[in-house]
């Protein structure tokens, strides 16, 4: 069971502590053996430290404010830690987020706790202007949550339903396009269908076997950044280079004594040696088999281009993978016949629509309720 699965299980089923307690016991044993893993026990442990006088004296003299981005995706344990920190110190906490963009409930995100922050003394500041989207796009995105929202744009709508996708349609779209799907299976199928007739790539994060390569998932955040750094350190396009100064703050969280010379990339160092050396310096325990599997995966362009930045802007990916990205046109393929029109689906649709700057095209199939919802939304 991965860390995310444990957090989600423990968070959603608090009356069944057996899995959580077993995991907590194992975490403590690893800590005694100098193996530290960031997971829900670490937030409990940190919350205990926060209450000590020695910590409070040190912390209050050093920090005045902390900023937390994407705060709508915090889980229960992270909220608990920040509550404890706020109560026991003089810190100002600024949480930046949008509950409508919370699409990670499957790994423990608790957007309802983010919404309740105002009840805990937080001051809410709303941003009502979008500098990315055409007015009609942001209107229909907000209408997902308020069907009686007043229309405030006078131009022609840039959001529409389509009945099918073909190469002629794709090649008539101006500028660049994302095709966003609900599953990697659909993304792969669509890539194979259009790759010969439309200049597009399919990008996907590494998906190693959980049971065989759990050491990757325990350290995926730092490993993914190391991959981006290695692949883009000397990117042929200057604007896509990944300098050491960008990754340095991330590395310092693992080892405060790292030096730039430890991570210099020469022409004769291969990916395997770079990852082995980096993990040794950072104190990350990852097997050679896992590193070899990462190397093999990155030989596939769909994984490689998720980390190596190229000029190609036409991409197929899942809605979850598109979080934080933008493009001129977005085609949304809603093909999961098991979808229900609940908050999670609405949030996912909101994220997909707001990736677009100029045009949104929605293709809905296999689910009459979803198709009817989309039709009513665009009226």
C-alpha positions in Angstrom: 0.0 0.0 0.0 1.4 3.4 -1.0 1.6 6.4 1.3 -1.2 8.1 -0.6 -3.4 5.0 -0.2 -2.7 4.9 3.5 -3.5 8.6 4.0 -6.7 8.3 2.0 -7.8 5.1 3.9 -6.9 6.5 7.3 -8.5 9.9 6.5 -11.8 8.5 5.1 -12.3 5.6 7.5 -11.3 6.9 10.9 -13.3 4.1 12.6 -10.9 1.6 11.1 -7.5 2.5 12.6 -5.8 -0.9 12.0 -4.1 0.0 8.8 -3.2 3.5 10.0 -1.8 2.2 13.3 0.2 -0.5 11.6 1.7 2.0 9.2 2.4 4.4 12.1 4.3 1.7 14.0 6.4 0.9 10.9 7.1 4.6 10.4 8.4 4.9 13.9 10.7 1.9 13.5 12.1 3.3 10.3 12.7 6.6 12.0 14.7 4.8 14.7 16.8 3.3 11.9 17.4 6.8 10.5 14.9 6.3 7.6 12.6 9.3 7.4 9.5 9.3 5.2 7.2 12.2 4.8 3.7 10.8 5.5 0.9 11.3 8.0 2.9 10.2 11.0 5.5 13.0 10.3 2.7 15.6 10.7 1.7 14.2 14.0 5.4 14.0 15.1 6.0 17.6 13.9 2.8 18.8 15.7 4.3 17.4 19.0 7.6 19.3 18.4 5.7 22.5 17.6 4.3 22.6 21.1 7.7 22.6 22.8 9.1 25.8 24.2 12.5 25.3 22.6 10.9 25.1 19.2 8.5 28.1 19.8 11.4 30.3 20.9 13.5 29.4 17.9 10.7 29.6 15.4 9.2 32.9 16.5 12.6 34.6 16.2 13.2 33.3 12.7 9.9 33.4 10.8 6.9 35.7 10.5 4.9 34.4 7.6 4.6 31.2 5.6 2.8 30.8 2.2 1.1 27.6 1.2 0.2 27.2 -2.5 -2.5 24.8 -3.8 -3.9 24.7 -0.3 -7.2 23.2 -1.5 -5.3 19.9 -1.9 -4.1 19.6 1.7 -5.1 16.5 3.5 -6.5 16.2 7.1 -3.0 15.6 8.7 -1.5 18.7 7.0 -4.4 20.8 8.2 -3.9 19.5 11.7 -0.2 20.4 11.6 -0.8 24.0 10.3 -3.6 24.4 12.9 -1.2 23.4 15.6 1.5 25.7 14.3 -0.8 28.6 14.2 -2.1 28.1 17.7 1.4 27.6 19.3 3.4 30.3 17.5 3.1 33.9 16.2 3.2 32.8 12.6 1.0 34.4 9.9 -0.2 31.7 7.5 -1.3 32.5 4.0 -3.1 29.7 2.2 -3.6 30.2 -1.6 -6.0 27.9 -3.3 -9.3 27.4 -5.1 -11.6 24.7 -3.7 -13.2 24.4 -7.2 -9.8 23.1 -8.4 -9.5 20.3 -5.9 -9.2 17.1 -7.9 -7.0 15.0 -5.7 -9.5 13.6 -3.2 -8.5 10.1 -4.3 -5.2 10.7 -2.5 -6.6 12.4 0.6 -7.3 16.1 -0.4 -9.9 17.7 1.9 -11.2 20.8 0.1 -14.0 21.2 2.6 -11.4 21.9 5.3 -10.0 24.6 3.1 -13.4 26.2 2.8 -13.8 26.2 6.6 -10.6 28.2 7.2 -12.6 31.4 7.5 -14.3 29.9 10.6 -10.9 29.5 12.2 -10.0 33.2 11.9 -8.6 33.4 8.4 -9.5 36.4 6.3 -10.7 35.5 2.8 -9.6 37.5 -0.2 -11.3 36.5 -3.5 -9.8 37.0 -6.9 -12.5 37.6 -9.5 -10.5 38.3 -12.5 -8.9 35.8 -14.9 -5.9 36.9 -17.0 -5.8 33.7 -18.9 -9.2 32.8 -20.2 -11.6 34.4 -22.7 -14.6 35.9 -20.7 -17.0 33.2 -22.0 -14.6 30.4 -20.8 -14.4 31.7 -17.2 -18.2 32.4 -17.2 -19.1 28.8 -18.1 -16.4 27.4 -15.7 -18.1 29.3 -12.9 -21.6 28.4 -14.1 -20.7 24.7 -13.3 -21.2 25.6 -9.7 -24.0 28.2 -10.1 -26.5 27.5 -12.8 -28.1 31.0 -12.3 -24.9 32.9 -12.8 -25.5 36.2 -14.6 -23.9 36.3 -18.1 -21.4 39.1 -18.2 -19.8 38.8 -21.6 -21.1 40.3 -24.9 -19.1 38.4 -27.4 -19.7 35.1 -29.1 -19.1 32.1 -26.8 -15.8 30.4 -27.1 -17.1 27.2 -25.4 -19.0 24.6 -27.5 -20.0 21.0 -27.7 -18.6 18.8 -30.5 -19.8 15.4 -31.7 -16.5 14.0 -32.9 -12.8 14.6 -33.4 -10.9 14.0 -36.6 -7.7 15.1 -38.2 -9.4 17.8 -40.4 -10.9 19.4 -37.3 -7.6 19.2 -35.4 -5.6 20.8 -38.2 -8.0 23.7 -38.5 -7.6 24.8 -34.9 -5.5 28.0 -34.6 -2.2 27.9 -32.6 -1.8 25.1 -30.1 -4.1 22.5 -28.5 -4.5 20.2 -25.5 -6.6 17.1 -25.7 -7.6 16.3 -22.1 -9.1 12.9 -21.3 -10.4 11.3 -18.1 -8.1 8.2 -18.3 -4.6 7.3 -19.6 -6.2 4.5 -21.6 -8.2 7.0 -23.7 -5.3 9.3 -24.0 -3.1 6.5 -25.4 -5.8 5.4 -27.8 -6.3 9.0 -29.1 -2.6 9.5 -29.5 -2.2 6.4 -31.6 -5.2 7.5 -33.7 -4.0 11.0 -34.5 -0.2 11.0 -34.2 0.4 10.4 -37.9 -1.9 13.2 -39.1 -1.5 15.8 -36.4 1.7 17.1 -34.8 1.0 16.0 -31.2 2.7 14.2 -28.3 1.3 12.1 -25.5 2.8 12.9 -22.1 2.5 10.8 -18.9 4.2 10.7 -15.5 6.2 7.6 -14.6 3.9 4.8 -13.5 6.2 2.1 -12.0 4.7 -0.9 -10.3 3.7 0.1 -6.8 4.7 -3.2 -5.1 8.0 -3.6 -6.9 9.1 0.0 -6.9 7.5 1.6 -3.8 10.8 3.4 -3.1 10.1 5.5 -6.2 6.7 6.6 -4.9 8.1 7.3 -1.4 10.5 9.8 -3.1 8.7 10.7 -6.3 8.6 14.4 -5.7 12.4 14.8 -5.4 13.1 12.2 -8.1 10.8 13.8 -10.6 12.6 17.2 -10.0 16.0 15.5 -10.5 14.8 14.0 -13.8 13.6 17.5 -15.0 16.9 19.0 -13.9 19.0 16.3 -15.6 17.0 16.4 -18.9 16.7 20.2 -19.1 19.9 21.3 -17.4 21.4 22.1 -20.9 18.2 22.3 -22.9 18.9 23.5 -26.5 16.2 26.1 -25.9 17.4 28.7 -23.3 13.9 29.4 -22.0 13.5 25.8 -21.0 16.8 25.3 -19.2 16.6 24.1 -15.6 19.4 25.8 -13.7 20.8 24.6 -10.4 19.4 27.7 -8.7 15.9 26.5 -9.4 16.3 23.0 -7.9 18.6 24.0 -5.1 15.8 24.9 -2.6 14.2 21.5 -3.2 17.4 19.7 -2.6 18.2 21.6 0.5 15.1 20.2 2.1 16.8 16.8 2.0 20.3 17.8 2.8 21.1 21.3 4.0 24.8 20.8 3.3 24.6 20.2 -0.5 26.8 22.2 -2.9 26.3 23.1 -6.5 29.4 21.1 -7.5 27.8 18.0 -6.2 25.1 18.2 -8.9 27.1 19.5 -11.9 26.2 17.5 -15.0 29.0 16.8 -17.4 28.6 15.3 -20.9 30.0 11.9 -19.8 27.6 11.3 -16.9 24.6 9.1 -17.7 21.2 9.2 -16.1 21.8 6.1 -14.0 25.1 7.5 -12.5 23.5 10.9 -11.9 20.5 9.5 -10.0 22.8 7.1 -7.9 25.1 9.9 -7.0 22.3 12.4 -6.3 20.4 9.9 -4.1 23.6 9.1 -2.1 24.2 12.8 -1.5 20.6 13.5 -0.5 20.3 10.4 1.7 17.5 8.9 -0.4 17.2 5.1 -0.2 16.4 3.9 -3.7 17.4 0.6 -5.3 19.4 0.2 -8.4 16.5 -1.9 -9.9 14.2 1.2 -9.5 16.7 3.5 -11.1 17.1 1.0 -14.0 13.3 0.9 -14.4 13.2 4.7 -14.5 15.8 4.7 -17.2 13.9 2.1 -19.3 10.7 4.0 -18.9 12.3 7.3 -20.1 13.2 5.7 -23.4 9.5 5.9 -24.2 8.7 9.3 -25.5 5.4 9.6 -23.7 7.3 9.5 -20.4 10.4 11.4 -21.6 8.4 14.4 -22.8 6.6 14.7 -19.5 10.0 15.7 -18.0 12.0 17.0 -21.0 10.6 20.3 -22.3 10.2 20.7 -26.1 8.6 23.3 -28.3 5.7 21.0 -29.3 2.7 22.4 -27.6 0.0 20.1 -29.0 -0.4 17.5 -26.3 -2.7 14.7 -25.2 -2.9 14.1 -21.4 -5.3 13.4 -18.6 -7.1 16.2 -16.9 -5.2 15.5 -13.7 -1.9 15.9 -15.6 -2.9 19.2 -17.0 -3.2 20.9 -13.6 -1.3 24.2 -13.7 -0.8 24.2 -17.5 -2.5 26.3 -20.2 -2.9 26.3 -24.0 -4.7 28.2 -26.7 -7.3 25.5 -27.3 -8.6 22.7 -25.1 -10.6 19.7 -26.2 -12.2 17.9 -23.3 -13.1 14.2 -23.8 -15.6 13.0 -21.2 -15.8 9.3 -21.8 -16.2 7.7 -18.4 -19.7 6.2 -18.4 -19.5 5.8 -14.6 -19.2 9.5 -13.9 -21.7 11.0 -11.5 -22.4 14.8 -11.4 -20.9 15.3 -8.0 -18.4 17.9 -6.6 -15.5 15.8 -7.7 -16.7 15.7 -11.3 -17.5 19.4 -11.3 -14.1 20.3 -10.0 -12.5 18.1 -12.7 -14.5 19.8 -15.4 -13.7 23.3 -14.0 -9.9 22.5 -14.1 -10.2 21.2 -17.7 -12.1 24.2 -19.0 -9.9 26.8 -17.4 -6.7 25.4 -19.0 -7.9 27.2 -22.2 -7.0 30.7 -23.2 -9.1 31.0 -26.4 -11.3 28.1 -27.2 -12.9 25.1 -25.4 -14.5 22.1 -27.2 -16.3 19.4 -25.2 -16.9 15.9 -26.4 -19.2 13.9 -24.2 -20.2 10.3 -24.9 -21.3 7.1 -23.2 -23.1 8.9 -20.4 -26.5 10.6 -21.1 -26.6 12.4 -17.7 -23.2 14.0 -18.3 -24.1 15.0 -21.9 -27.4 16.5 -20.7 -25.5 18.4 -18.0 -23.0 19.8 -20.5 -25.9 20.8 -22.9 -27.7 22.6 -20.1 -24.5 24.3 -18.9 -23.9 25.9 -22.3 -27.4 27.2 -22.8 
